[in-house]
């Protein structure tokens, strides 16, 4: 099994009153995703497969 760890830098708008002269209105943090797989390929290919599979499983017929 392979363990792939992905880190993505994300910008989120700060909530509350904005004081542009004192603070930045955007906060930056990291999002992490860990994928355990036996699939071969580049990390980008595995992530693309994982995201596609997750979107298929997330949609259920009503």
C-alpha positions as CSV (number, residue, x, y, z in Angstrom):
1,X,0.0,0.0,0.0
2,X,1.1,3.5,-0.8
3,X,0.3,6.5,1.5
4,X,0.1,9.8,-0.4
5,X,-0.1,13.0,1.5
6,X,-1.3,16.1,-0.3
7,X,-1.0,19.7,1.0
8,X,-2.7,22.6,-0.6
9,X,-2.4,26.3,0.4
10,X,-5.9,27.9,0.8
11,X,-6.9,31.5,1.1
12,X,-10.1,32.2,3.1
13,X,-11.7,35.6,3.6
14,X,-11.5,36.8,7.2
15,X,-14.9,37.2,8.9
16,X,-15.9,40.3,10.8
17,X,-15.0,44.0,10.3
18,X,-12.1,44.6,8.0
19,X,-9.4,47.1,8.8
20,X,-7.3,47.3,5.7
21,X,-4.6,49.5,7.2
22,X,-4.0,47.1,10.1
23,X,-4.8,43.5,9.0
24,X,-4.9,41.5,5.8
25,X,-8.5,40.6,4.9
26,X,-7.4,37.1,3.8
27,X,-6.1,34.3,6.0
28,X,-3.9,31.6,4.6
29,X,-3.8,28.0,5.8
30,X,-3.1,24.5,4.5
31,X,-5.6,21.7,3.8
32,X,-4.4,18.2,3.9
33,X,-5.6,15.0,2.2
34,X,-4.2,11.5,2.8
35,X,-4.9,8.7,0.3
36,X,-4.0,5.1,0.9
37,X,-3.9,3.2,-2.4
38,X,-2.5,0.3,-4.3
39,X,-2.8,2.2,-7.6
40,X,0.3,2.9,-9.5
41,X,1.0,6.2,-11.2
42,X,2.1,9.7,-10.4
43,X,0.7,11.4,-7.3
44,X,-1.3,13.8,-9.6
45,X,-2.9,10.9,-11.4
46,X,-3.8,9.1,-8.2
47,X,-5.4,12.3,-6.8
48,X,-7.4,12.9,-10.0
49,X,-8.7,9.3,-9.8
50,X,-9.5,9.7,-6.1
51,X,-11.4,12.9,-6.6
52,X,-13.4,11.4,-9.5
53,X,-14.2,8.3,-7.5
54,X,-15.3,10.3,-4.5
55,X,-17.6,12.5,-6.6
56,X,-19.3,9.3,-8.0
57,X,-19.8,7.8,-4.6
58,X,-21.0,11.1,-3.2
59,X,-23.9,11.3,-5.6
60,X,-26.7,8.9,-4.9
61,X,-29.8,8.4,-7.0
62,X,-33.0,9.6,-5.3
